[in-house]
Amino acid sequence: MTWNILFGGGDRFEQILGLVSRTAPDLLVLQEALGWEDRVRLGRIASALGLPDDPRHALLGEARPRRSGKRYHVAVVSRRPILSVRLHNDPAVIGHCLAEVELGGLTLFAAHFDSHHENLRFVEARYLRSRIDPQKFATGRFILAGDLNSLSRRDPYPSDLDVLLKAAGTDKYGHPPRFEVIEELESAGWIDLLHVRGAPAQWITAKRNRGGVHIDYRTDYVFGSPAMAADLSSISVVPAGDASDHDAVVATFAEPV
């Protein structure tokens, strides 16, 4: 399960715990874990899943600070023990944090791509590509999960999307809208699991209304290597209600992660 919880959860945290408990994922990736350096909220998330708050099961991927000083951390909670971690948060190539996590037979990349510009996100996608041996990827078990702040051509955006973006004053996706980041990931072999079995019934993870202009987006993804796509049992968008401004994405596999 991947989910952007919005600014660390704030006073919505009990609702966040409730959704996590109900969904009960074996592997959880959270974005925007602001203010979690003391691990209190991370520990409560782990406890909600019946797991200890220790480095083998609960990871805070510390993000580099933005100009505001805020750090949009990525959190990973795993039922399977975490064997090793490499955090990528060099501001020259990473917008927030990319956590590379080895789970024993499975490599997870927990991501929160830059929120400002497609060019910056494209650098991150290329950097991710450089981290993976193509031969190992072709047969191995790899997952990329997170808020990629990017759009996919596979999703049914309206033909006048650029008009809507301009009316809303939204520039982060470009004018006209750009799709290079997701295309770069797919060209590297990543498979967009939401579209493995054709057009999904629900694809929207972020509904936005700016200046009276309503636009639906998907910026939250679970990608898999070919082996993970072959093992996919189901994938769905889980409504978060008032707990966040993003909905969660949950993927289930024939072989547990």
C-alpha positions in Angstrom: 0.0 0.0 0.0 1.3 3.5 -0.9 -0.3 6.7 0.4 0.5 10.3 0.7 -0.8 11.4 4.1 -0.5 15.2 3.7 1.8 17.1 6.0 2.5 14.4 8.4 -1.1 13.7 9.2 -1.8 16.6 11.5 -5.0 16.2 13.5 -6.2 13.6 11.0 -3.8 11.0 12.3 -6.4 8.9 14.1 -8.2 8.6 10.7 -4.9 7.6 9.1 -4.3 4.9 11.7 -7.9 3.7 11.1 -7.4 3.3 7.4 -4.0 1.6 7.8 -5.5 -0.8 10.4 -8.4 -1.7 8.2 -6.3 -2.2 5.1 -3.6 -4.1 7.0 -0.9 -4.2 4.3 2.2 -6.3 4.7 4.2 -3.5 3.1 3.3 0.1 3.6 4.9 3.2 2.0 3.9 6.7 3.2 4.8 10.0 1.8 4.9 13.4 3.5 5.9 12.1 7.0 6.7 15.6 8.1 7.8 16.0 11.7 8.2 12.2 12.2 11.9 12.4 13.2 11.0 11.4 16.8 9.4 8.2 15.4 6.4 8.5 17.6 3.9 8.5 14.8 5.9 5.9 12.9 5.8 3.7 16.0 2.1 4.1 16.2 1.7 3.1 12.5 3.9 0.0 13.1 1.8 -0.9 16.2 -1.4 -0.6 14.2 0.0 -3.3 11.9 1.1 -5.4 14.9 4.8 -4.7 14.2 7.6 -3.5 16.5 9.0 0.0 16.0 12.5 -1.1 15.2 14.8 -0.7 12.1 14.0 -4.2 10.9 10.3 -3.3 10.4 9.9 0.5 10.4 12.0 2.9 8.4 12.0 6.7 8.2 13.6 7.7 4.9 14.7 11.2 5.7 14.2 13.7 2.9 16.5 16.6 2.2 15.0 19.9 3.4 13.1 22.2 1.0 13.8 26.0 1.0 11.1 26.3 3.7 13.1 23.9 5.9 10.4 21.3 5.8 11.4 17.7 5.2 8.9 15.6 3.3 10.1 12.2 4.6 9.1 8.8 3.2 8.2 6.0 5.7 8.3 2.3 5.1 6.7 -0.3 7.4 7.2 -3.9 6.5 6.1 -7.2 7.9 9.0 -8.9 6.2 12.3 -7.9 7.9 14.2 -5.0 6.3 17.6 -6.4 5.5 19.3 -3.3 4.1 18.5 0.3 3.2 20.1 2.9 1.0 18.6 6.4 1.2 18.9 8.7 -1.8 18.3 12.3 -1.0 21.0 14.3 -2.8 19.3 17.6 -3.8 21.2 17.5 -7.1 19.1 14.6 -8.3 16.3 13.9 -5.7 13.3 16.1 -4.8 12.5 14.6 -1.5 13.7 11.0 -0.8 14.0 7.7 -2.6 14.4 4.8 -0.2 16.0 1.6 -1.7 15.0 -1.2 0.6 16.0 -4.9 0.4 13.4 -7.2 1.9 14.9 -10.6 1.1 14.0 -11.6 -2.5 12.3 -8.3 -3.0 13.7 -4.8 -3.7 11.4 -1.8 -2.9 11.9 1.7 -4.1 9.8 3.9 -1.9 9.4 7.3 -3.7 8.1 10.8 -3.5 9.2 12.6 -6.7 9.7 16.4 -7.0 6.4 18.3 -6.9 7.6 21.3 -8.9 8.6 20.5 -12.5 8.6 17.5 -14.9 12.3 18.2 -15.8 13.3 17.6 -12.1 11.1 14.5 -11.9 12.7 13.2 -15.1 16.1 13.4 -13.5 14.8 11.3 -10.7 13.4 8.7 -13.1 16.8 8.5 -14.9 18.6 8.3 -11.6 16.4 5.4 -10.5 17.1 3.6 -13.8 20.9 4.0 -13.1 20.4 2.1 -9.7 19.1 -1.1 -11.3 20.9 -3.8 -13.2 18.7 -4.5 -16.2 19.5 -8.2 -16.2 18.5 -8.6 -12.6 15.4 -6.5 -13.2 14.3 -8.7 -16.0 13.8 -11.7 -13.8 13.9 -10.3 -10.2 11.2 -9.0 -7.9 11.1 -5.1 -7.8 8.5 -2.7 -6.7 8.4 1.1 -7.2 5.7 2.7 -5.0 4.9 6.3 -4.2 3.6 9.7 -5.1 5.5 10.4 -8.4 3.8 13.8 -9.0 3.5 12.7 -12.6 0.8 12.0 -15.2 0.3 8.9 -17.3 -1.0 8.8 -20.9 -2.8 5.6 -19.9 -5.3 7.5 -17.8 -8.4 9.1 -19.3 -7.6 12.8 -18.9 -9.9 15.1 -20.8 -8.8 16.5 -24.2 -8.9 20.0 -22.8 -6.7 19.2 -19.8 -4.2 22.0 -20.7 -7.1 24.5 -20.7 -8.2 23.3 -17.3 -4.6 23.4 -15.9 -4.1 27.0 -17.1 -7.5 28.0 -15.7 -6.5 26.4 -12.3 -3.1 28.1 -12.3 -1.4 24.7 -12.1 2.0 24.7 -13.8 3.7 21.6 -12.3 2.6 19.3 -15.1 3.6 21.6 -17.9 1.8 23.4 -20.8 0.9 21.3 -22.7 0.8 18.5 -20.1 3.9 16.4 -20.1 4.1 12.6 -19.6 7.9 11.9 -20.0 8.5 10.7 -16.5 6.0 7.8 -16.6 7.2 7.0 -20.2 10.8 6.9 -19.0 9.9 4.4 -16.2 8.0 2.2 -18.7 10.8 2.3 -21.2 13.1 1.0 -18.4 10.8 -2.0 -18.0 8.6 -0.9 -15.1 5.0 -2.0 -15.5 2.1 0.2 -14.3 0.2 -2.4 -12.3 -3.1 -0.5 -12.2 -3.3 -1.0 -16.0 -2.1 -4.6 -16.2 -5.6 -5.9 -16.8 -6.9 -3.1 -19.0 -8.7 0.1 -18.0 -9.4 0.1 -14.2 -12.8 1.0 -12.8 -11.2 3.6 -10.5 -7.9 5.4 -11.4 -8.1 8.8 -9.6 -6.0 9.3 -6.5 -6.0 13.1 -6.2 -9.0 15.2 -6.8 -8.2 18.9 -6.9 -10.3 22.1 -7.1 -8.4 25.3 -7.6 -10.2 28.6 -8.2 -13.4 26.6 -9.0 -11.7 24.4 -11.6 -12.0 20.7 -10.7 -9.4 18.3 -12.1 -8.9 14.6 -11.3 -5.4 13.2 -11.3 -3.5 10.0 -10.6 0.0 10.8 -9.2 0.2 7.8 -6.9 1.5 4.6 -8.4 2.6 1.0 -7.8 5.0 -0.2 -10.6 6.4 -3.7 -10.7 9.1 -5.6 -12.6 7.8 -8.3 -15.0 7.9 -10.9 -12.3 5.8 -8.8 -9.9 3.3 -8.0 -12.6 3.0 -11.8 -13.3 2.2 -12.3 -9.6 -0.4 -9.5 -9.3 -3.7 -10.7 -7.9 -5.4 -7.4 -7.6 -4.9 -3.6 -7.3 -7.3 -0.9 -6.4 -7.6 2.7 -5.2 -8.7 2.9 -1.6 -10.7 6.1 -0.7 -9.1 8.0 2.1 -12.1 10.4 2.8 -11.0 13.3 5.0 -7.8 11.5 6.2 -5.8 13.0 3.3 -6.0 14.8 0.0 -4.7 11.6 -1.7 -6.3 8.2 -1.8 -4.2 5.1 -1.2 -3.2 2.4 -3.8 -3.2 -1.2 -2.6 -1.7 -4.1 -4.7 -2.0 -7.7 -3.7 0.3 -10.5 -5.1 0.0 -14.2 -5.3 3.4 -14.5 -3.5 3.3 -12.3 -0.4 5.5 -9.3 -0.3 
